[in-house]
Amino acid sequence: MLLDGVQWRSFFDGFAAEAWRLEVQPTYTMPGEVDSLSRFLRGKPKPEGHNSRWHERVKGYLSDGKYVGRVRVVRRPLTDYQSYQFAWGIPGNIAAGEDIRILDLTEQDLGLPDYDFWMFDRERIVRLNYCPDGTQISREVVEEDPASYLEWQRVALEASVSFATYVESRV
């Protein structure tokens, strides 16, 4: 089953305890980020309220006792988009309460998939499909045993470090 618009939002918001993402694309081409990415690349200041809709959603999940987290896979050198995320996106998401860890695979291969997915409550999986340029094609409910996704989550969490630790190690 493919999820779009309201159906995707409803599916996403329906998790009971945990929403977790493996984020592997080097670049995402998202219509809502075109202006802010361009602004970042031109060296302009971050606009007030940047990504505030997501921050409010995360705060709402947390106030309901839920967990939202992700592991962001990178390979050096970082892409412009990843640099933008590190400067403007991730710090605000963490401040809102999202648990974001970084997994640098520049010099290793851990057998993780080459696609993004969200896992809800350790059992409902949605695969995110992208074009090579980072444009999202679709969101697809995965109708299979979640065991491999749980293992990928375990591996990614064990091998990753907190965002702050990663940034400090790169200075």
Disulfide bonds with the S-S distance in Angstrom:
none
